[in-house]
Amino acid sequence: MSLSANFRDGSLLRELGAHDLMLEAAVPCYSVKPVRLQVNGVYSGLRFQIEEPDIEYLERIGLDPVGRCYKVERKIEVKDTVEEYIEGFVNTTEDDWLRDDIIAFIEALFATTDDRLEEWLLGSLDVDLFIDWYAAAVTAGALDFAGHNFILHRDRAGGAWRILPWDLDNVMRSASLPAIYATEETPGPSGLHNGLVDRVLSVPSFKRRYLERLGELLDGPFDSESMAALLEARAADQEDDALIDVEKRTRERFDLFLAEVDTVINVMEDREAFLRASIDSLMPPQWVDLAINEVLLGDDDTVSAALGAEFHYRGATAIDVAGFHLSDDPFAPEKWPLPGVLLEAGEHLYIELPPDARGDDWIWLTAADSAPVDSIDLAAFSGADAVGRYPDGFGAIRVLESATPGTSNDWSPAALLDVWPVGGDVRRRADRFTVDIVLSSTWREELDVRIEMDLEYEGGIRHAKNPILTVDPPILGPGQVWEYSQRLRISTNETLYPPGRYDLVYSVIEGESDRLTSARTSLFIDDGYGEFEDWVELLNSGENPIDLEGHYLTDDFEDEPFAWPLPAATLMPEQSVVVWLDKDPEQGVFHADFKLDRDGEELALVLDADPDTVLIDRMVFGYQDSDWSLGRYPDARGSWELFDAPSPGSQNSDPVVP
């Protein structure tokens, strides 16, 4: 996409400057290339070409090119309809309507309680990348991201969401844009605020990390001297084009271009001073990264006694805990002083408590000014030997597997879940399949849970908004095991869901939403047209991505090596793709226009390396029985073996032994 550049308002200079800021902050960014436009050989002005956030872009910056990539066009908030999500989150790599993955992320973003938000965000969002992006966007004075103009990306296999910049031309216009811009406290134009920014900065530890990172960048690549040099260099690149601009006599003058360069540089110089002055007033106290991490409990025959307490510090710079106090009495918050110890990032401190410490109530940690730092409700864990946070420092309070004073906490869920492989693939959408579940209680008391099963496609996209199966096991005592088996079939609209591998995701849930553990298995759905025809699985067993363009499949290598071209797609390392050999190309790009001969023939994978024809792999086979397959064992490098349980989309296993 090419956009006009206006020398007078500095659009190109601002876009390039903000782009450079993102790269300096180690944030992957789309490329911006100034280009001279000529019409019939006559110079017609300077334009700039912006890289689109498509598959090629994702590949260039090292992200999964066929992952889920959404350009955010609407305010981050829970929306009323799927249609609103489709309009607000535009998929830049695939023209589809699926939005369950982004809907689940947005809804959980606002539904997660404050006490669990830090743990949820660390598992759902690349927080470090978010902080770098936000620091660069705020420094540049970017206005648009309060409501739109950024990208959310996620690998096809799921995992954490990443935030990426987009459309950085509306920047460097105000020196006094707040350091916590786009929050509900300091919204953007028209009162817009970014819900993702709101939620991340609502976590005191993340807010502190962000402000510390902003200070680091202002001390380095974002200082006014470095910014002036960067902007002057960018302006010098444009100067010749500004001088010969064909419109400058009527609408733009060269002196206005120079004046705008000075304006942008002055804004950034004033902006540095403004941001530096605001960091200290916004900075949360250092103790937001200090937590009661573990409490050891004993039994004196009458009550549980708190024997000792462990603290964990996760801040970036060392903290002196002299002046902090621990107490089991809210009316005497300074009961037990902490020793004067300097804690570095990730370190633990364990102290023994006096004999009169009780473990049937709360334990509080307070700062030197009596400000509450952290607390644990011990009454909720009567009879436990040790309770603490898992993961260390920020996780939920749990009964620990064992006492670990001075080291990282150990914890295992109250339930263990085993799921057996699906009993057969789904050949047609009406086919039934079997689910087998084994639930074991490892809890010291009775376990009352439910099990939900979701069906997920690539990228963690749910097959249905609600679980496709909900089971209520009986209440289990310590060590008890419960087994369950059921025949199911998938209810789906055949035209909406593509064929391929699906994951059955089982979750053990206690209460309303506390997921104790999960497990998954998979099944393979037919080609979407009620057929289960011939297919071939291609696997990239190398360490680098492979572009399928220029590769061909053929059943006659000698006479027609380029019978059917593979579509333009990229196979990542260890990724596979199934091509249907069904002579139904109208059914999709991975449906070849030839079939295999049951009585025997050949199948070859060929590369057109003009002028050479490269044979990559070839298999010659005889008569084939229905529902059997030939495959390499082990995968990719082994010899050809016979399988009575075909496994398209998953690892080859259990060949038939003659």
N, C-alpha and C positions, 0 to 999 in steps of 0.2 A: 504494500500500500504506500502511495506517495502523497505527501501533504505539502501544501505551499509553505514557503518560509517567508516571513515578513522581517526584513532587516530592521525596520523602524521599531517594532515592539520586542525584538530580540527573541522571537519564538524558537528559532533554530539554536541560538546560543543557550537559551534556558534548557531546552530539551537535551542538548549534548552535555551541559554541565550537570544536570540531574542524573543522566546516564552514567557519567564518570563517578559521581558520588556513590551510586549503587555498587559499581565495580570496586571502588576503594573500600567499601564496607564488606566486601566479599559476598555480595548478593548477585547471583546470576541475573543477567539483564538482556533484553532484546537488543539487537544492534541498530544503530542509527547511522546512515551513510548519506552525507551531502552529495548531491548530484547536480550537474549543470544540465539544464534543459535546453535543447536546441530544436528549433522548428525550421525545416528546410535549410539547415545549415546556419541559421541565425540564432545567436544566444537569446534565450527568452527568460532567463532568470534562474535563480538557485532554488532547488527543492531539496527535501530530505526524504530518504526511503527508509521505512521502518519495517523491521522483521516481524512477520506475523507469528503468533504463539501456536504454531502448528507442529506437526510431527518432526519436521526438520529442525525446528528451533529447539524442541525438547531434546532431540538427539545431540545437537551441538553443545548444549550445556550439561550433558551427562545424565539426564533424567530419562525415565522409562517413556519412550515415545508413544506407546499405546496405552499409557496409564490414563487416568481421568484428569482432564485439564479444563477448568472452568474460568471463563472471563466473568468477573463479577460486575453486573450491570445495575444492580439494585442494592438498597441498604441491607446490611446483614441483620436479619431479624427472622423470627418464626413467621412463616407465611400461612395463609389460610388454605391455599389450594396447590396442587402439584403444578398447575399451569403457571402460577406465580413463580414457582421455583424454576420452571423451564425458562421463563422470560428473564429471570434475575440472574441465572447462572448458565451462561452460554458455553456449551461444549465446543472447544476449539479444534478438536482432533477427530470428532466423529459426529455425524448427523443423526443423533438418536434422541429419544425422549426420556431415557432413564435418568432419574435423579435421586434414587433412594439413598445413594451413598452420601451426597451432599445434604440431603434432607436429614438423615440420621445425625450427621455432624452438627448441623445448625441447631436441631432440636435438643441434642444432648448438651451443646454449649450453654444453652440457657436453662436447661433442666437440672444440670448438675449442681448440687448444693455447694455453698462456699467452702465448707470444710473438706470437701473432696475434689474441689476444682483444680488445685495445683497438680494432684496426682493424675486426674483425667487429662488435663492439657498436656502434661509431659508424655502421656501415652498416645495422644491424638494429634498433636501439632508439633512440628519442628520449631520449638520455642527459640532456639538460638538463631535460626534463620529469621524468624519473625522479628526478634529484637534488632538484628542487623538491618533488616528492611525498614522497620519503623524509625530507627535512628537516622538512616539516610533520608527517608521521606520527610521527616520532621526538619532535619537540617536544611534540606532544599526548600522548605516552605511549601511542600506539595499540598494543594487544596482539594483535589478531587477525591482522594481515597476515603474521605469522610462518608461518601455515599457509593462510590464505584471506582472503576479504573485500577484494579489489581487482579491477580490471578491466583487461584487455588489449584494445586496439583497433587495427585496421589498415585503411587504405583498401582499397576493392575492387580497386584497381589494384596493390596490394602496397605496397612501401616499408617504412618503419620502424614498429615497434610502439610504441604509446603506453600508458603506465600511467595509470590513473585511480582515484580513491578510491571506496570503497564501504563502507557500514555502519560508521559512525564513532561508535558509542555506547559501546564498551568502551575508553574513553580517560580521561586525567587522573586516574588512580587511584594512580600511583606516581611519586614524585619522582626515584627512582634507577634508572629504566630506562636501560640503557646507550645511549650515543650511536651505537653500531654494533649496535643491537638487531636480532634476527632473523637474525644470521649464525650460522654453525656455532660460532664462538668464544663468542658470547653469545646462545644460543637463547631462544625463548619458552617458554610453558607446555608441559609434556610433552616438552620437548626439541626442539620443532619449530623449524626454521630455513628461511628463504626462499632457495631456490637462486638466484633472480635477484639478490637482494641480495648473496648470497655472491660471485657471479661479477663483478658490477659493482665491488664494493669490493675485489676481489682485484687490480684494476688500480690501482696506486699513484696514477697521475695522477687517476683518477676519485675515489678515496678522498680525496685532497687537495682536489679541487674541491668535493666534498660537505661536508667539514668547514669549508672557507672559506665556503661558502654558508650553512651552519648558523650560523656566527659572524655573517655579515651580517644574517641574520634576527633573531638574538638582540639585535643592536644596534639593530634597527628595530622592525618590527611585532610581533616575538615577545618583546620585553622585558617584564619582570614588570609594570611600570606600565601599559603598553598593554594587556596581557592582562587585568589586573584591571579596567580601564575597560571592556573589551569584555565580560567576563563579568558585571560589575555591570549593564551595560545590558541584556544578555540576561535576567538575573534580574529586573530591573525590569519587563520585558515580561510576565513570568510571575507577578508578585507578586499581582495582583488575583485571578488564577485559583487561586493557592495559598490565598489567604484564604478563598475560598468553596468550596474543594474539598469535595465532599459526603462524602468518606471520612475526612477528617482527624480526626474525633472518635474513630474506631475504629482506624484504622491509621496515619494520618499527622497530624502537628501542624504548625502554621505555624512554630513555633520550630525544628523539625527541617529545614524547608525553608531557613530563614535560616542554620542551622548548616552545611548542606551547601554552600550558596553560599560561605561562608567557607572550608570545607574545600577546595573546588576551587580557589579563588583562592590559598590557601596552598600547595597542591601545585604549582601552576604557578610560584609565586614560588621555591619551593625547587628546582623542576626547572630553572629558568633558571640558578641558581647551580651546580647539579650538572653541567649540560651544559657551561657555560663552563669549569669546572675540568677537564673531561675532554678538551676539544678539543686542547689543547697536547700532552698525552701521547699522543694517537692520531694526530696530524698527521704524515704522511710528510714527509721533508725536501723542501725546495724544488727540489732538483736532480732529482726524479723527472720533471720536465717539461723537462729538458735532455737532448739526444741528439746523438750523432755523426750528422750528417745526410747527409754526402757525403765521399768520399775520392777525390782525384784521383791517378791512377797514371801513371807514366812507364816508360820502358824504357832501362836503361843497358847493354844488350847481354848482361847476365848474369842479372839478376833484375829483377822489376818493382819500381820504387821509388815510395814514397808521397811525392808532391810537396806535397800540402796537405790539410787537413781542414777541413770546415765543420760548424758546430754550429747547432742550431735550438732555440729556447726557446718553449714554448707555455703557460707558466704565466700566472696572472692578474696577479701583481705582479712587478716587475722583479727580476732576479737579477744579482748581481755575481759574475763568474766568476774573479775573483782568488783564487788558492789552488787552483784546479783544475789537473790535470795530464793530459797525453796521453803515451802510451808505447807502444812496440812490444815491450817486454820486461817480462813479468810479475814478474820479480825486481827490476826498477827502475821502479816505477810512477810515480815523480815525474821522469821523464826530461825532458819538455818542459813548462814552466809555461805556462798560458794568460795572456794579458794582462789587466790589470785593466779590464775593460769591463762596463758595465751593459747587460744585454739586456732589452728590453721584450718583451711578449707578441708572438709571431709573427716576431721578428727573427732574422736569421742572422749568424753570425760566421765569417769564413774566415781561417785562418792558414796560412802556408807552413811546411813542415817542413824541417829541415836535411838536407843531402845524404846523411847516413848512415841516414836512415829507410828501412826496407825495406817492400815491399808484398807479400811472399810469406807473411805470417804475420798475426797479430792486431794490431789497434789497440785500445788500452784508454783509457777516460776515467775518472779517479778524482777524488773530491772532496777537500777540504782535509784530512779525517781519513783519507785513503786508502781510503775506502769506494768500491767499484766502482759507477760510474754507468752506463756503457754500453760496448759493444764491437762490433767488426765483424770477421768472419773473412774476411780478404782472400784467403786461399789458395783459397777456393771460387770466386773470380772471376778466375782467372789469364787474363791477356791483355786484360782490359777496360781502357778508358780512365778510366772513372769509375763508381763504385758508390755507392749511397746508398739512403735510405729514400724510398718513395713510398706514400702521401702523406707530406709532410714531417713529421718528428719522431716518428712512431709506426708508419709503414707498414713492410712487409717490405723487407729489403735486396735490391736488384735491380741489375742492370746498367743504367745510365742511358742514355737516348738520346743525351745530350751532357753535357759538363761545364758546370755552372752555379754556379760558386763565388759565394757571397754572395746567391744568389736561389733561388727555389723550383725543385725538381727536376723534370726532364722524364723521362717514361717512357712507352713504348708496349709492349704485350704482345708476346711472342715469336711470336705467330701472329695473323693477320687472318682473319676468317671472314665470308663472304658467303653468305646463304641466299636462294634465289629464292622468289617467291610460290608458294603451293600451286597445283598444276595442277587447279583445279576444287574446288568445295565438296562436302562429304559430304552427299549427298541422302538416303541411307539408311545405316544404321550398318554395313552390310556393304560399302559402296562403298570402293573403293581411291582413294588420292590419291598424288601424286608429291612427293618431297622432293628438292631439288637443293642441293648443298653445294659451295662452293669454299673450300679452305683454303690460305692462303699463309704461308710461313715468313719471318719477319723476323729470325730468330735468327742470330747469327754462327757458330753451330755446328749440329750435327745436332739436329733437333727430333723427339722421340718422344712422341706424345700419343695420346689417344683422344677421340672425340666422342660425347657422350651427348645424346639428345633426350628432353625431358620434355614432357608435355602439361599445360597449366595452364588453369584456369578463373578466374573473377573472384576477385580478392583473392589471387592467387598460389597457389590451391589446386591441388595436383597431381592430375591425372586418375588416375594410378597411382603406387603407392609407389615402384616401380622405373622406370628409363627405359624408354620404349617402343621405343627404338632405341639400340644401342651399335655404333659403327663404329671399327675400328682402322686408321687411315691408315698408309701406309708411312712409314718414317723419311725426313724431308725435309731436304735440305741447304739452305744459305742461299739465299734467294730462290726456292726451288722452289714450284710450285703444284700442288695435287691437286684433282681434281674428282670428285664422286660423285653418283649419282642412283639412287633406289630407289622402287618402288611399295609403299605400305603400306596397311593398313587398321586402324582402331581397334577393338580388342577391348574391349567394354564391356557391362555389364549395362544394358539399355535403360531399366530403371525407375529407375535410381539417379542418372543424370547429366542435368541439364536441357539443353534446346537452347540454342543461342546461339553466341557467338564464343569460340573457344579459341585460346590461343597455343602455338605450337610453339617451345620454348626449347632452343636448341642451345648446349652448353658444350664448350669445348676444355679437357681436363684432362690435366695432367702429373703423373706419379707416382700416388699414391693419391687426392689430393683437391685439388691446387693448380689452381684454375680460372684459366686464362690469359686467356680472353676468352669472350664469349657473343654470341649474336644470336638474333633471334626473327622469326617470321612467324605467320600466323594462318589458321584455316579456320573454316567455319561449319557446325555440325552441325544436322541436321533437328529436327523438333519432338519427337522422343523416342518417336514412335509409328510409326516406319517410314514416315512420310508426308512429302512435301515439297509443301505446299499453298500457297495464296495467303497473302500476308503484306503488312504495311505497316510501314515503319520510321519512328518518330517521333524527332526530334532536337531537343534543347534547344540552340539556337545563341546564347542570351543569356548574360549574365554572372551571373545569379542562379538559384538552384534553382527548379524549377517543380513544384508539387503537381498530380498528375494527377487527383486527386479533383475531381469536378464537370465533367470533360471527357468528351466522348462521340465515338464513331465512328458514322457512318451511311452507308448507300448510297442514302439518300433524304432529302436535306436539307429539301425543301419540306414533305413530309407527315409525316416521322418523324425530326426532328433529334436526338432523344435515344434512338436505337435501341439502342446498347450502351454502358454506362458503363465508362470505364477504371478499373482497380483503384486503390485508395489507395496510391500510391507517389510517390516524389520523383525527378525527373530533375535531376541536377546539371549545371552548365554543360558543354557539349560531350559530354554523355552521350546515348546513344540507346537505344531499346528496340524490339524487334520484337514486333508483335502478329500472331498467326496468325488469318487470316480463314477459318476452316475449319469453322465451325458445330459445334465440339466443345468447348463450355465445360467439360465434365467433365474435360478434359485439363489444365486449369490456368487461372490468373487472366488470362493473356495470350492466351487462346483465345476469340475473339469468337463470338457465336451467329449469325453470318451469313456468307455467301460472296459473292464477286464473280462477275459474269456475264462469261464469256469474250467474249461478243459485244459487250460495251461497256455501261457505265453510269457511275456517279460514286462518289466516296469523299470524305467531308468530315469535318473535325475541328471539333467544336463545343464551346463553353463555355456552361454554364448559369449566367449571371450574373443570377439572379432579380432583377427581372422580365424582364431582357433575354436574348435568345438571340444569342450572339456567334459568327459564323462566322470561325474562325481560318484555315482553309485548305480548299481544295476543288479536286478534280481530276475532270474529265470525260474519259473515254477511250472509244475505239472497240474494235474486235476486237483481241485480244491473242494472239500466238503463245506457245507453251509455252517456259518457261525464259528469257524476255526480261523486262525490267522498265522501268518509267518512273520517273525520278527527277530531282530538281533538280541542276543543274550550273552553277556550283559548289554545294556543299552548302548547303541551307537557303534561300539567297537567289537562286539562279540560276533559269533557265527550265527547263521540263520537257523532258527529253531521253530518248532511247531507249538502253538498255544491253543488250548481248548477254552481258555477264558480271555478273549481279546481285551486289550486295555488301552484303547485310544485316548490320548491325552494324559496318560499316567505311565509310570515306570513298568517295563516288561518284567514279569516274574513268573515263576513256576512253569517252565516249559514242560511239554509232554516228553517223558523219558521213554524211548522205544524199547 
